[in-house]
């Protein structure tokens, strides 16, 4: 189960950096500082990441660029949608979720897990 550290290690990387840079950051940089389309980003991304993870514990990379804008409600929306399509019990977001606050640490856990399974 997920209560064991070795089962919480990410086993796949989902890189959303390009999506965030091209489509999300401009919404936050709107002239009035807000765009109503921001609210659909997190459930849509959660839904997509759940599908792409395909049962693996994902490390989602790229949202750390907008970490200061991500609220608890945004994380709840992402989580609900992730759980709708995904079969993984958890996800890690680089620079955001507690076990992935440090990208280097999160990647080292991922590589350690790959090396262990290659033997």
N, C-alpha and C positions, 0 to 999 in steps of 0.2 A: 504494500500500500504506500500511499504518499507520506505516511508518517516516518518512513525510512529515508534517510538522506540520499542514498544512492538512487532511489526512485524519483527524487525531485530534480535530478540533474537534467538540464535541457538536452534533448537528443536531435533537435532540428533547429535551424536558424531561419527565421522569416524576416527578410530585410525590406523595410518599408521606407527607407531613407529617401529614395527618389519620389515616391508618392507624397511624402510629407513636404519635401522641398518644393515640389511643383504645384501641389494642390491644396495643402493644408496651411502652410505658413502664409500664403497670400490672403487667406481668409482672416487670419489674426492680424494682418497688417493693413486691413481695411481702414479707410480714412476715419471712421468713427470708432475704431478699435474692436468692432464686433461684426460678425456676419451670421445671419440666422442659419446658414448652411452648416456651421460648425457642429450643430447638434446631431447631424446625421453621420458624421465621420466615425464616431466611436462604435455605435452598434453595427454599422456597415463593415468596418474593419474587423470587429470581433467575429462577425458572421464569416467573413472571408478567411480569417486566420484559423477559425475552428475547422473549416473545410480543408484548408491546406495542411494543417498539422497532422491529420490522418492518424490520430491516436498517439502521436509523439508529443512529448512535453516541449513546447516551442520556446525559444528565446527570440523575442520580437525586438529587432534593432531598428532604431531611427526615430522613435517617439521622444527620445531624450532631448531632441532639438526643440521640442515644444513642452517640455516637462512643466515649466512654470505656468502654463495655461491649463493643464489637465487637472480637472477636479475629481472629487470622489464620485460625483454623479456620472462623470465621463467614464471612469473606471468600472462603475456598476453597469453602465450600458454596454461597455465592451464585454464584460464578464458574462452578462446575461446572453448576449448574442453568441459569444464563443461557446458557451455551454449548450446552446441550441443546436449547433452544427458539429461541434467537436466532441470527441470521445476521450480526450485527455482531461485529467482531473485538475490540472493547473497549467498556468503559463507564466513565463517570466518576461518582463519588459525592461530592457536595458536602461539603467539610470532611473527607473521609476519604482518597480516592485522591490520589496526588501531584499530578496535573495539575488537580485541582479542590479543593485545600486552601482556596482563597479563593473564596467564592461569587461575589463581584463580578467576579473575573477570569474565572471559568468562564462566567458569563452574558455578559460582554463578548465572549468568544470565540464564543459561540453567536450573538449578534446580529451580530457582524462577518461570520460565515459566511452568515447569512440575507441580509444586505445585499449581499454579493458575488454571491449566486446570483439576487437579484432584478433585477440589472442586465442 
